[in-house]
Amino acid sequence: MVFLAAPDGALVAIPILVGAVIVGALIWIVWIGIGVRSREPDPPTRDQQPRLPEGGAVHEVSERREPDVLPYDKHGGLNPYQLHGHLPNKRSEDQRRRRWTPGHSGSFGGGGGGAH
């Protein structure tokens, strides 16, 4: 077997050199980050922050819409982009909320009244 002998100074110098390269890379990355941050605009002041509308907060509106007849395609189905202008968009006269039949869950397998 052949052993390559290195002088004792090389065994000490290699880790110091690797450490110096790592420290230099970290300093360079921080210096680049400081430069990028200095080019960014300042954060908005208190006067530039968004404000509520005059009427207060906007609340969710829930309403019932009328069903609409979709166009028929002789090839079997329509793609969503073909429905433009055909989707239901009429407000229903009856705005009462639909309720499920008493004793039923309202969905298949969703629980409900159970066995009688």
Buried (B, 14 or more C-beta within 10 A) or exposed (E): EEEEEEEEEEEEEEEEEEEEEEEEEEEEEEEEEEEEEEEEEEEEEEEEEEEEEEEEEEEEEEEEEEEEEEEEEEEEEEEEEEEEEEEEEEEEEEEEEEEEEEEEEEEEEEEEEEEE
